[in-house]
Amino acid sequence: MIRRLYIKRMEVYFIIILGLLPLLFDNILFHHIMVIAGIYAIAALGLSLFMGYAGQISIGHSAFFGIGGYSMAVLTVKYGVSSFFSLMAACFITGLAAFLVGKPVLKLREYFLALATIGLVRIFQVMVTEMGGLTGGIAGIYDIPWFSVFGFRFDTLLKQFYLVWIILYVLFMFTRNLVHSKYGRASIVVAANEDISKTIGINPASLKLKIFILSAVYAGLAGALFASVLTSVSPGSFGLDMSMILVIMVIIGGIGSLSGSVAGAVLLTCLINFISESRQFSLSIFGIILILFLIFLPEGIFRGIGLRWIEIVRTYADDDWRKKLDR
């Protein structure tokens, strides 16, 4: 009970600090980084759900990110649909695409599934490039209108910051409740052993597909927000490098740690901005970071630091007890 109250208080403090940050640091670059970090965190949150709780591997979520972004762009620019309804439609279209793709792809396991999801990224990029009349081809689509609700336009970075992070917080709360529900517990069993899950009445294929669709919808929502914030989309923005970035965000935060995936998104987005002048080496740098985390903090940033701190405290405690016994 005390621990729960402590966690709730920490959440309240975090929300207050997060709400005051853009006001205390009135810097355009800081606002932009935090907006992009929040968008990436939404996609990473869904991927964390799929990798951490369903126990599956996906290196193709940038395809769903791109489907959401292009759906937003086409509906608003080509057909004049309002941005709010375009956002809803982008989530639906992404979920439908995940359903059609997930039925055959999720029959694969482990590394075979990872390779298949890589193929999704390439297929998406080829389709977007070839459908030039609708998607603008290689050039993409520009002049996407700002996101607006009932006439209120999110046309500044400050407004976009609050929009993105409020959506992220709502999704975080929903996801946390989901993983503590019967569906979350069932997905953990499926991730541990699919054969055992069948003996207790769980349908692993159906459950994996549902989580896959939900994680794709998160990515599609993030992609739609990404398009409305940057006001443009192009095939190069949704390549394999973005998929790898999302995976690294989840690993840095800790697979199965929802708050860790958000922290990983913020840290890696800041790093991306820092090395923006050396983009040709970005994948190499990300690879090195991934290897270092897998070696030194395989549990993720929060769990890893917590465990290392506990080890240090235990070591010093043991030394103190030994000195007392020697006396």
C-alpha contacts under 8 A as a table, 3 or more apart, distances in Angstrom:
res1	aa1	res2	aa2	distance
1	M	4	R	5.15
1	M	5	L	6.34
2	I	5	L	5.17
2	I	6	Y	6.15
3	R	6	Y	4.97
3	R	7	I	6.18
4	R	7	I	5.09
4	R	8	K	6.17
5	L	8	K	5.07
5	L	9	R	6.12
6	Y	9	R	5.14
6	Y	10	M	6.19
7	I	10	M	5.04
7	I	11	E	6.23
8	K	11	E	5.05
8	K	12	V	6.31
9	R	12	V	5.08
9	R	13	Y	6.22
10	M	13	Y	5.08
10	M	14	F	6.02
11	E	14	F	4.98
11	E	15	I	6.13
12	V	15	I	5.18
12	V	16	I	6.25
13	Y	16	I	5.18
13	Y	17	I	6.15
14	F	17	I	5.16
14	F	18	L	5.96
15	I	18	L	5.05
15	I	19	G	6.02
16	I	19	G	5.14
16	I	20	L	6.27
17	I	20	L	5.17
17	I	21	L	6.02
18	L	21	L	5.23
18	L	22	P	7.72
19	G	22	P	6.95
19	G	23	L	7.81
19	G	162	Y	7.66
20	L	23	L	5.28
20	L	24	L	6.08
21	L	24	L	5.14
21	L	25	F	5.94
22	P	25	F	5.18
22	P	26	D	5.91
22	P	27	N	7.79
22	P	30	F	7.87
22	P	31	H	6.44
22	P	158	L	6.86
22	P	161	F	7.89
23	L	26	D	5.68
25	F	30	F	7.35
26	D	30	F	7.81
26	D	31	H	7.72
27	N	30	F	5.31
27	N	31	H	6.26
28	I	31	H	5.14
28	I	32	H	6.14
28	I	157	L	7.32
29	L	32	H	5.08
29	L	33	I	6.16
30	F	33	I	5.21
30	F	34	M	6.21
31	H	34	M	5.23
31	H	35	V	6.13
31	H	157	L	5.97
31	H	158	L	6.57
31	H	161	F	6.74
32	H	35	V	5.15
32	H	36	I	6.25
32	H	157	L	6.34
32	H	161	F	7.99
33	I	36	I	5.27
33	I	37	A	5.94
33	I	269	T	6.84
33	I	270	C	6.68
33	I	273	N	7.50
34	M	37	A	4.84
34	M	38	G	6.00
34	M	161	F	6.82
34	M	266	V	7.23
35	V	38	G	5.17
35	V	39	I	6.39
35	V	157	L	7.36
35	V	160	Q	6.58
35	V	161	F	5.01
35	V	164	V	6.51
35	V	165	W	7.71
36	I	39	I	5.07
36	I	40	Y	6.19
36	I	226	F	7.44
36	I	269	T	7.30
37	A	40	Y	5.12
37	A	41	A	5.97
37	A	265	A	5.74
37	A	266	V	4.99
37	A	269	T	5.53
37	A	270	C	7.86
38	G	41	A	4.90
38	G	42	I	6.39
38	G	161	F	7.88
38	G	164	V	5.93
38	G	165	W	5.83
38	G	168	L	6.79
38	G	262	V	7.77
38	G	265	A	7.52
38	G	266	V	7.30
39	I	42	I	5.31
39	I	43	A	6.81
39	I	164	V	6.48
39	I	168	L	7.90
39	I	222	A	5.19
39	I	223	G	7.72
39	I	225	L	6.92
39	I	226	F	6.60
40	Y	43	A	5.25
40	Y	44	A	6.05
40	Y	222	A	6.79
40	Y	246	L	7.32
40	Y	265	A	5.96
41	A	44	A	4.84
41	A	45	L	5.84
41	A	168	L	7.38
41	A	261	S	6.68
41	A	262	V	4.90
41	A	263	A	7.95
41	A	264	G	7.93
41	A	265	A	5.09
41	A	266	V	7.27
42	I	45	L	5.14
42	I	46	G	6.62
42	I	168	L	5.78
42	I	171	L	7.66
42	I	218	Y	6.12
42	I	219	A	6.85
42	I	221	L	7.87
42	I	222	A	5.88
42	I	262	V	7.74
43	A	46	G	5.34
43	A	47	L	6.31
43	A	65	F	7.53
43	A	215	S	7.53
43	A	218	Y	5.41
43	A	219	A	4.30
43	A	220	G	7.83
43	A	221	L	7.90
43	A	222	A	5.79
43	A	246	L	7.31
44	A	47	L	4.93
44	A	48	S	5.90
44	A	219	A	7.79
44	A	246	L	5.65
44	A	247	V	7.47
44	A	249	M	6.62
44	A	250	V	6.11
44	A	261	S	5.89
44	A	262	V	7.05
44	A	265	A	6.97
45	L	48	S	5.07
45	L	49	L	6.36
45	L	172	F	7.45
45	L	215	S	7.78
45	L	218	Y	7.56
45	L	250	V	7.85
45	L	258	L	6.18
45	L	261	S	5.91
45	L	262	V	6.77
46	G	49	L	5.10
46	G	50	F	6.48
46	G	214	L	7.00
46	G	215	S	4.00
46	G	216	A	6.96
46	G	217	V	7.91
46	G	218	Y	5.38
46	G	219	A	6.78
47	L	50	F	5.04
47	L	51	M	6.01
47	L	58	S	7.76
47	L	61	H	7.58
47	L	215	S	5.65
47	L	216	A	7.90
47	L	246	L	7.63
47	L	247	V	7.57
47	L	250	V	7.30
48	S	51	M	5.15
48	S	52	G	5.26
48	S	53	Y	7.47
48	S	250	V	5.83
48	S	255	I	6.18
48	S	256	G	5.89
48	S	257	S	7.19
48	S	258	L	6.64
48	S	261	S	6.63
49	L	52	G	5.44
49	L	53	Y	5.39
49	L	54	A	6.85
49	L	175	T	7.85
49	L	211	I	7.34
49	L	215	S	6.73
49	L	256	G	6.77
49	L	258	L	7.65
50	F	53	Y	5.86
50	F	54	A	5.03
50	F	55	G	6.61
50	F	56	Q	6.13
50	F	57	I	7.62
50	F	211	I	6.05
50	F	212	F	6.13
50	F	215	S	6.28
51	M	54	A	5.74
51	M	55	G	4.86
51	M	56	Q	4.81
51	M	57	I	5.64
51	M	58	S	7.36
51	M	255	I	6.73
51	M	256	G	7.18
52	G	55	G	5.42
52	G	56	Q	7.57
52	G	255	I	4.83
52	G	256	G	3.81
52	G	257	S	7.44
53	Y	179	V	7.67
53	Y	184	G	7.05
53	Y	187	S	5.78
53	Y	188	I	5.34
53	Y	191	A	6.63
53	Y	256	G	6.05
54	A	187	S	5.14
54	A	188	I	6.27
54	A	190	V	6.69
54	A	191	A	5.12
54	A	208	K	6.29
54	A	211	I	7.12
55	G	188	I	7.56
55	G	190	V	7.69
55	G	191	A	4.42
55	G	192	A	7.49
56	Q	109	R	7.37
56	Q	110	E	6.47
56	Q	113	L	7.84
56	Q	191	A	7.45
57	I	110	E	6.16
57	I	111	Y	7.33
57	I	113	L	6.52
57	I	114	A	5.42
58	S	61	H	6.63
58	S	113	L	6.97
58	S	114	A	5.16
58	S	117	T	5.77
58	S	118	I	7.81
58	S	247	V	7.95
59	I	62	S	7.86
59	I	114	A	5.74
59	I	115	L	7.67
59	I	117	T	5.54
59	I	118	I	5.53
59	I	240	L	7.67
59	I	243	S	5.41
59	I	244	M	6.43
59	I	247	V	6.88
60	G	63	A	5.77
60	G	64	F	7.63
60	G	114	A	7.78
60	G	117	T	4.46
60	G	118	I	5.02
60	G	119	G	7.46
60	G	120	L	5.93
60	G	121	V	5.47
60	G	240	L	7.25
60	G	243	S	5.67
61	H	64	F	5.25
61	H	65	F	6.22
61	H	117	T	7.71
61	H	121	V	7.76
61	H	216	A	6.88
61	H	219	A	6.77
61	H	243	S	5.69
61	H	246	L	7.82
62	S	65	F	4.66
62	S	66	G	5.95
62	S	121	V	6.65
62	S	219	A	7.54
62	S	238	F	5.33
62	S	239	G	6.47
62	S	240	L	7.02
62	S	242	M	5.83
62	S	243	S	4.85
63	A	66	G	5.01
63	A	67	I	6.16
63	A	120	L	6.46
63	A	121	V	4.96
63	A	124	F	5.99
63	A	125	Q	7.89
63	A	238	F	6.43
63	A	239	G	7.57
64	F	67	I	4.89
64	F	68	G	6.25
64	F	94	T	6.03
64	F	98	A	7.66
64	F	216	A	5.75
64	F	217	V	7.64
64	F	219	A	5.73
64	F	220	G	5.38
64	F	223	G	7.70
65	F	68	G	5.40
65	F	69	G	6.35
65	F	216	A	7.69
65	F	219	A	4.67
65	F	220	G	4.74
65	F	221	L	7.53
65	F	222	A	6.45
65	F	223	G	4.44
65	F	224	A	7.74
65	F	238	F	7.05
66	G	69	G	4.91
66	G	70	Y	5.96
66	G	220	G	7.09
66	G	223	G	5.83
66	G	235	P	7.90
66	G	237	S	7.90
66	G	238	F	5.52
67	I	70	Y	5.25
67	I	71	S	5.89
67	I	90	A	7.40
67	I	93	I	7.66
67	I	94	T	6.02
67	I	220	G	6.25
67	I	223	G	7.25
68	G	71	S	5.15
68	G	72	M	6.20
68	G	87	L	8.00
68	G	90	A	4.85
68	G	91	C	6.43
68	G	93	I	7.46
68	G	94	T	6.00
68	G	219	A	7.26
68	G	220	G	3.88
68	G	221	L	6.04
68	G	222	A	7.29
68	G	223	G	4.76
68	G	224	A	4.84
69	G	72	M	5.23
69	G	73	A	6.24
69	G	90	A	7.49
69	G	220	G	6.88
69	G	222	A	7.85
69	G	223	G	4.26
69	G	224	A	4.19
69	G	225	L	7.29
69	G	226	F	6.60
69	G	227	A	5.12
69	G	233	V	6.81
70	Y	73	A	4.88
70	Y	74	V	5.91
70	Y	135	T	7.26
70	Y	223	G	7.95
70	Y	224	A	7.43
70	Y	227	A	7.56
70	Y	233	V	6.75
71	S	74	V	5.33
71	S	75	L	6.02
71	S	86	S	7.27
71	S	89	A	7.49
71	S	90	A	5.15
71	S	93	I	7.50
71	S	224	A	7.27
72	M	75	L	5.50
72	M	76	T	6.11
72	M	83	S	7.25
72	M	86	S	5.37
72	M	87	L	6.08
72	M	89	A	7.85
72	M	90	A	5.87
72	M	224	A	5.30
72	M	227	A	6.88
72	M	228	S	7.58
73	A	76	T	5.44
73	A	77	V	5.76
73	A	78	K	7.61
73	A	141	I	6.67
73	A	144	I	5.92
73	A	224	A	7.85
73	A	227	A	6.71
73	A	228	S	7.81
73	A	232	S	7.49
73	A	233	V	7.31
74	V	77	V	5.41
74	V	78	K	5.08
74	V	79	Y	6.82
74	V	134	L	7.15
74	V	135	T	6.93
74	V	141	I	7.81
75	L	78	K	5.72
75	L	79	Y	5.06
75	L	80	G	6.22
75	L	81	V	5.44
75	L	86	S	5.97
76	T	79	Y	5.80
76	T	80	G	4.65
76	T	81	V	4.80
76	T	82	S	6.16
76	T	83	S	6.16
76	T	86	S	6.61
76	T	144	I	6.79
76	T	145	P	7.10
77	V	80	G	5.59
77	V	81	V	7.78
77	V	143	D	7.47
77	V	144	I	6.04
77	V	145	P	7.58
78	K	134	L	7.87
81	V	85	F	6.87
81	V	86	S	6.20
82	S	85	F	5.60
82	S	86	S	6.04
82	S	148	S	7.85
83	S	86	S	4.83
83	S	87	L	6.00
83	S	145	P	7.45
83	S	146	W	7.55
83	S	147	F	5.38
83	S	148	S	6.09
83	S	149	V	7.70
84	F	87	L	5.18
84	F	88	M	6.57
84	F	147	F	6.89
84	F	148	S	6.42
84	F	149	V	6.04
85	F	88	M	5.03
85	F	89	A	6.05
86	S	89	A	4.93
86	S	90	A	5.93
87	L	90	A	5.03
87	L	91	C	6.43
87	L	221	L	6.92
87	L	224	A	6.09
87	L	225	L	7.79
88	M	91	C	5.31
88	M	92	F	6.42
89	A	92	F	4.99
89	A	93	I	6.01
90	A	93	I	5.15
90	A	94	T	6.05
90	A	220	G	6.36
90	A	221	L	6.83
90	A	224	A	6.62
91	C	94	T	5.19
91	C	95	G	6.12
91	C	217	V	5.26
91	C	218	Y	7.66
91	C	220	G	5.42
91	C	221	L	5.55
92	F	95	G	5.09
92	F	96	L	6.12
92	F	217	V	7.35
93	I	96	L	5.06
93	I	97	A	6.15
94	T	97	A	5.07
94	T	98	A	6.15
94	T	216	A	6.42
94	T	217	V	5.73
94	T	220	G	5.54
95	G	98	A	5.02
95	G	99	F	6.17
95	G	213	I	5.32
95	G	214	L	7.07
95	G	216	A	6.16
95	G	217	V	5.24
95	G	220	G	7.89
96	L	99	F	5.03
96	L	100	L	6.31
96	L	213	I	7.85
97	A	100	L	5.20
97	A	101	V	6.08
98	A	101	V	5.10
98	A	102	G	5.47
98	A	212	F	6.99
98	A	213	I	5.25
98	A	216	A	6.27
99	F	102	G	5.11
99	F	103	K	6.24
99	F	209	L	7.11
99	F	213	I	6.07
100	L	103	K	5.92
100	L	104	P	7.88
101	V	104	P	6.28
101	V	105	V	6.14
102	G	105	V	5.02
102	G	106	L	5.34
102	G	209	L	6.08
102	G	212	F	7.08
102	G	213	I	7.68
103	K	106	L	6.08
103	K	107	K	7.33
103	K	209	L	6.98
104	P	107	K	5.77
104	P	108	L	7.97
105	V	108	L	5.87
105	V	113	L	6.76
105	V	116	A	6.84
105	V	117	T	7.90
106	L	109	R	7.02
106	L	113	L	6.83
106	L	205	A	7.51
106	L	208	K	7.44
106	L	209	L	7.13
107	K	205	A	7.64
108	L	112	F	5.87
108	L	113	L	5.05
109	R	112	F	5.67
109	R	113	L	5.07
110	E	113	L	5.40
110	E	114	A	6.48
111	Y	114	A	4.86
111	Y	115	L	6.20
112	F	115	L	5.16
112	F	116	A	6.23
113	L	116	A	5.05
113	L	117	T	6.24
114	A	117	T	5.22
114	A	118	I	6.37
115	L	118	I	5.11
115	L	119	G	6.54
116	A	119	G	5.09
116	A	120	L	6.68
117	T	120	L	4.98
117	T	121	V	6.91
118	I	121	V	5.46
118	I	122	R	6.93
118	I	240	L	7.22
119	G	122	R	5.26
119	G	123	I	6.18
120	L	123	I	5.09
120	L	124	F	6.04
121	V	124	F	5.18
121	V	125	Q	6.26
121	V	238	F	7.75
121	V	239	G	6.36
121	V	240	L	6.43
122	R	125	Q	5.18
122	R	126	V	6.18
122	R	239	G	7.56
122	R	240	L	7.92
123	I	126	V	5.22
123	I	127	M	6.12
124	F	127	M	5.19
124	F	128	V	6.14
125	Q	128	V	5.21
125	Q	129	T	6.09
125	Q	235	P	5.61
125	Q	236	G	7.81
125	Q	238	F	7.59
125	Q	239	G	7.27
126	V	129	T	5.13
126	V	130	E	6.08
127	M	130	E	5.23
127	M	131	M	6.05
128	V	131	M	5.36
128	V	132	G	7.04
128	V	135	T	6.03
128	V	137	G	6.23
128	V	138	I	7.96
128	V	235	P	6.58
129	T	132	G	6.00
129	T	135	T	7.37
129	T	136	G	7.57
129	T	137	G	4.22
129	T	138	I	5.37
129	T	235	P	6.76
130	E	137	G	6.10
131	M	134	L	5.78
131	M	135	T	5.88
131	M	136	G	7.35
131	M	137	G	6.17
132	G	135	T	5.08
132	G	136	G	4.43
132	G	137	G	3.83
132	G	138	I	7.56
133	G	136	G	5.87
133	G	137	G	7.27
134	L	137	G	7.92
135	T	140	G	5.96
135	T	141	I	6.45
136	G	139	A	5.75
136	G	140	G	4.45
136	G	141	I	5.59
137	G	140	G	5.52
137	G	234	S	7.87
137	G	235	P	7.81
138	I	234	S	6.48
138	I	235	P	6.31
138	I	236	G	7.99
139	A	234	S	6.10
140	G	232	S	7.25
140	G	233	V	5.44
140	G	234	S	4.07
140	G	235	P	6.70
141	I	144	I	7.40
141	I	232	S	5.53
141	I	233	V	5.43
141	I	234	S	6.58
142	Y	231	T	6.15
142	Y	232	S	4.36
142	Y	233	V	6.71
143	D	231	T	5.50
143	D	232	S	6.25
144	I	227	A	7.12
144	I	228	S	6.11
144	I	231	T	4.36
144	I	232	S	5.87
145	P	228	S	6.35
145	P	231	T	6.35
146	W	153	R	6.41
146	W	154	F	6.10
146	W	155	D	5.77
146	W	228	S	5.30
146	W	229	V	6.64
146	W	231	T	6.99
147	F	153	R	6.01
147	F	154	F	5.63
147	F	155	D	7.51
147	F	225	L	7.81
147	F	228	S	5.74
147	F	229	V	7.63
148	S	151	G	5.98
148	S	152	F	5.23
148	S	153	R	4.19
148	S	154	F	5.88
149	V	152	F	5.22
149	V	153	R	6.69
154	F	157	L	7.80
154	F	159	K	5.27
154	F	160	Q	5.64
154	F	163	L	7.81
155	D	159	K	6.90
155	D	160	Q	7.26
156	T	159	K	5.37
156	T	160	Q	6.24
157	L	160	Q	4.91
157	L	161	F	5.94
158	L	161	F	5.06
158	L	162	Y	6.63
159	K	162	Y	5.42
159	K	163	L	6.20
160	Q	163	L	4.91
160	Q	164	V	5.97
160	Q	229	V	7.41
161	F	164	V	5.43
161	F	165	W	6.12
162	Y	165	W	5.31
162	Y	166	I	5.81
163	L	166	I	5.42
163	L	167	I	6.28
164	V	167	I	5.25
164	V	168	L	6.12
164	V	225	L	7.73
165	W	168	L	4.79
165	W	169	Y	6.03
166	I	169	Y	5.11
166	I	170	V	6.26
167	I	170	V	5.20
167	I	171	L	6.20
168	L	171	L	5.14
168	L	172	F	5.97
169	Y	172	F	4.91
169	Y	173	M	6.21
170	V	173	M	5.28
170	V	174	F	6.23
171	L	174	F	4.99
171	L	175	T	5.95
172	F	175	T	5.10
172	F	176	R	6.05
172	F	258	L	7.38
173	M	176	R	5.15
173	M	177	N	6.22
174	F	177	N	5.26
174	F	178	L	6.11
175	T	178	L	4.87
175	T	179	V	6.24
176	R	179	V	5.36
176	R	180	H	6.49
176	R	258	L	7.40
177	N	180	H	5.25
177	N	181	S	6.29
178	L	181	S	5.11
178	L	182	K	7.98
178	L	183	Y	6.83
178	L	184	G	5.86
179	V	182	K	7.80
179	V	183	Y	6.81
179	V	184	G	3.83
179	V	185	R	6.71
180	H	183	Y	7.79
180	H	184	G	5.55
180	H	185	R	6.64
181	S	184	G	5.25
181	S	185	R	6.43
182	K	185	R	5.10
182	K	186	A	5.99
183	Y	186	A	5.00
183	Y	187	S	6.10
183	Y	207	L	8.00
184	G	187	S	5.12
184	G	188	I	6.39
185	R	188	I	5.19
185	R	189	V	6.52
186	A	189	V	5.14
186	A	190	V	6.30
186	A	197	S	7.73
186	A	202	I	7.05
187	S	190	V	4.94
187	S	191	A	6.08
187	S	204	P	7.88
187	S	207	L	6.89
187	S	208	K	7.53
188	I	191	A	5.04
188	I	192	A	6.20
189	V	192	A	5.08
189	V	193	N	6.15
189	V	194	E	7.22
189	V	196	I	7.75
189	V	197	S	5.96
190	V	193	N	5.27
190	V	194	E	4.66
190	V	196	I	7.79
190	V	197	S	5.57
190	V	202	I	7.97
190	V	204	P	5.94
191	A	194	E	6.70
193	N	196	I	5.51
193	N	197	S	6.39
194	E	197	S	5.01
194	E	198	K	6.46
194	E	204	P	6.26
195	D	198	K	5.36
195	D	199	T	6.87
196	I	199	T	5.27
196	I	200	I	6.92
197	S	200	I	5.47
197	S	201	G	6.68
197	S	202	I	5.28
197	S	203	N	7.36
197	S	204	P	6.95
198	K	201	G	5.31
198	K	202	I	5.08
198	K	203	N	6.11
198	K	204	P	7.04
199	T	202	I	7.36
202	I	207	L	7.97
203	N	206	S	5.57
203	N	207	L	6.24
204	P	207	L	5.10
204	P	208	K	5.96
205	A	208	K	5.33
205	A	209	L	6.20
206	S	209	L	5.19
206	S	210	K	6.29
207	L	210	K	5.17
207	L	211	I	6.33
208	K	211	I	5.22
208	K	212	F	5.96
209	L	212	F	4.95
209	L	213	I	6.10
210	K	213	I	5.17
210	K	214	L	6.19
211	I	214	L	5.01
211	I	215	S	6.06
212	F	215	S	5.22
212	F	216	A	6.13
213	I	216	A	5.03
213	I	217	V	6.16
214	L	217	V	5.06
214	L	218	Y	6.41
215	S	218	Y	5.12
215	S	219	A	6.44
216	A	219	A	4.96
216	A	220	G	6.06
217	V	220	G	4.87
217	V	221	L	6.03
218	Y	221	L	5.16
218	Y	222	A	6.22
219	A	222	A	5.02
219	A	223	G	6.09
220	G	223	G	4.95
220	G	224	A	6.18
221	L	224	A	5.15
221	L	225	L	6.33
222	A	225	L	5.18
222	A	226	F	6.00
223	G	226	F	4.83
223	G	227	A	6.18
224	A	227	A	5.18
224	A	228	S	6.37
225	L	228	S	5.14
225	L	229	V	6.06
226	F	229	V	5.24
226	F	230	L	6.11
227	A	230	L	5.39
227	A	231	T	5.35
227	A	232	S	5.63
227	A	233	V	5.98
228	S	231	T	4.90
228	S	232	S	7.39
230	L	233	V	7.79
233	V	237	S	6.97
234	S	237	S	5.69
234	S	238	F	7.65
235	P	238	F	5.79
235	P	239	G	7.13
236	G	239	G	5.74
237	S	242	M	7.50
238	F	241	D	7.77
238	F	242	M	6.00
238	F	243	S	7.79
239	G	242	M	5.64
239	G	243	S	6.88
240	L	243	S	5.03
240	L	244	M	6.24
241	D	244	M	5.08
241	D	245	I	6.16
241	D	283	L	7.00
242	M	245	I	4.93
242	M	246	L	6.29
243	S	246	L	5.21
243	S	247	V	6.34
244	M	247	V	5.06
244	M	248	I	6.09
245	I	248	I	5.11
245	I	249	M	6.14
245	I	268	L	7.90
245	I	286	F	7.60
246	L	249	M	5.07
246	L	250	V	6.46
246	L	265	A	7.69
247	V	250	V	5.21
247	V	251	I	6.29
248	I	251	I	4.98
248	I	252	I	5.91
248	I	264	G	7.85
248	I	286	F	7.63
248	I	290	L	6.29
249	M	252	I	5.21
249	M	253	G	6.18
249	M	261	S	5.98
249	M	262	V	7.95
249	M	264	G	4.53
249	M	265	A	5.15
249	M	268	L	6.57
250	V	253	G	5.17
250	V	254	G	5.91
250	V	255	I	5.83
250	V	260	G	7.27
250	V	261	S	4.80
250	V	264	G	6.38
250	V	265	A	7.71
251	I	254	G	4.86
251	I	255	I	5.50
251	I	261	S	7.66
251	I	264	G	7.76
251	I	290	L	7.57
251	I	293	F	7.83
251	I	294	L	8.00
251	I	298	P	7.76
251	I	300	G	6.23
252	I	260	G	7.40
252	I	261	S	7.32
252	I	264	G	5.33
252	I	290	L	7.36
252	I	293	F	6.47
252	I	300	G	5.07
252	I	301	I	5.92
253	G	257	S	6.54
253	G	258	L	7.93
253	G	259	S	7.40
253	G	260	G	3.66
253	G	261	S	4.52
253	G	262	V	7.17
253	G	263	A	6.06
253	G	264	G	4.65
253	G	265	A	7.99
253	G	300	G	4.67
253	G	301	I	5.26
253	G	302	F	6.88
254	G	257	S	5.32
254	G	260	G	5.75
254	G	261	S	6.77
254	G	298	P	7.30
254	G	299	E	5.27
254	G	300	G	3.52
254	G	301	I	6.47
254	G	302	F	7.51
254	G	303	R	7.28
255	I	261	S	7.81
255	I	299	E	7.33
255	I	300	G	7.05
257	S	260	G	4.96
257	S	261	S	6.28
258	L	261	S	5.29
258	L	262	V	6.76
259	S	262	V	5.24
259	S	263	A	6.35
260	G	263	A	4.95
260	G	264	G	5.93
260	G	300	G	7.05
260	G	301	I	6.82
260	G	302	F	6.39
261	S	264	G	4.96
261	S	265	A	6.13
262	V	265	A	5.10
262	V	266	V	6.41
263	A	266	V	5.19
263	A	267	L	6.17
264	G	267	L	5.16
264	G	268	L	5.98
264	G	301	I	7.83
265	A	268	L	5.35
265	A	269	T	5.94
266	V	269	T	5.23
266	V	270	C	6.25
267	L	270	C	5.29
267	L	271	L	6.33
268	L	271	L	4.86
268	L	272	I	6.05
269	T	272	I	4.98
269	T	273	N	6.30
270	C	273	N	5.20
270	C	274	F	6.22
271	L	274	F	4.87
271	L	275	I	6.25
272	I	275	I	5.35
272	I	276	S	5.83
272	I	282	S	7.74
273	N	276	S	5.04
274	F	277	E	7.72
275	I	278	S	5.36
275	I	279	R	6.65
275	I	282	S	7.13
276	S	279	R	5.46
278	S	281	F	5.70
278	S	282	S	6.56
279	R	282	S	4.85
280	Q	283	L	7.57
281	F	284	S	5.33
281	F	285	I	6.21
282	S	285	I	5.09
282	S	286	F	6.10
283	L	286	F	5.01
283	L	287	G	6.00
284	S	287	G	5.01
284	S	288	I	6.29
285	I	288	I	5.15
285	I	289	I	6.27
286	F	289	I	5.03
286	F	290	L	6.11
287	G	290	L	5.05
287	G	291	I	6.23
288	I	291	I	5.15
288	I	292	L	6.18
289	I	292	L	5.14
289	I	293	F	6.20
290	L	293	F	5.25
290	L	294	L	6.15
291	I	294	L	5.09
291	I	295	I	6.18
292	L	295	I	5.15
292	L	296	F	5.96
292	L	297	L	7.55
293	F	296	F	5.28
293	F	297	L	4.73
293	F	298	P	5.76
293	F	300	G	7.32
294	L	297	L	5.77
294	L	298	P	4.36
295	I	298	P	6.13
297	L	300	G	5.49
297	L	301	I	6.48
297	L	304	G	5.04
297	L	305	I	7.50
298	P	304	G	6.89
299	E	302	F	7.90
299	E	303	R	5.61
299	E	304	G	5.02
300	G	303	R	5.62
300	G	304	G	5.27
300	G	305	I	7.98
301	I	304	G	5.23
301	I	305	I	5.92
302	F	305	I	5.45
302	F	306	G	6.06
303	R	306	G	5.00
303	R	307	L	6.01
304	G	307	L	5.21
304	G	308	R	6.15
305	I	308	R	5.10
305	I	309	W	6.05
306	G	309	W	5.13
306	G	310	I	6.25
307	L	310	I	5.05
307	L	311	E	6.23
308	R	311	E	5.04
308	R	312	I	6.27
309	W	312	I	5.09
309	W	313	V	6.18
310	I	313	V	5.10
310	I	314	R	6.07
311	E	314	R	5.11
311	E	315	T	6.08
312	I	315	T	5.10
312	I	316	Y	6.32
313	V	316	Y	5.31
313	V	317	A	5.98
314	R	317	A	4.91
314	R	318	D	5.96
315	T	318	D	5.18
315	T	319	D	6.30
316	Y	319	D	5.04
316	Y	320	D	6.22
317	A	320	D	5.13
317	A	321	W	6.26
318	D	321	W	5.11
318	D	322	R	6.14
319	D	322	R	5.09
319	D	323	K	6.28
320	D	323	K	5.19
320	D	324	K	6.30
321	W	324	K	5.07
321	W	325	L	6.15
322	R	325	L	5.08
322	R	326	D	6.11
323	K	326	D	5.10
323	K	327	R	6.40
324	K	327	R	5.24
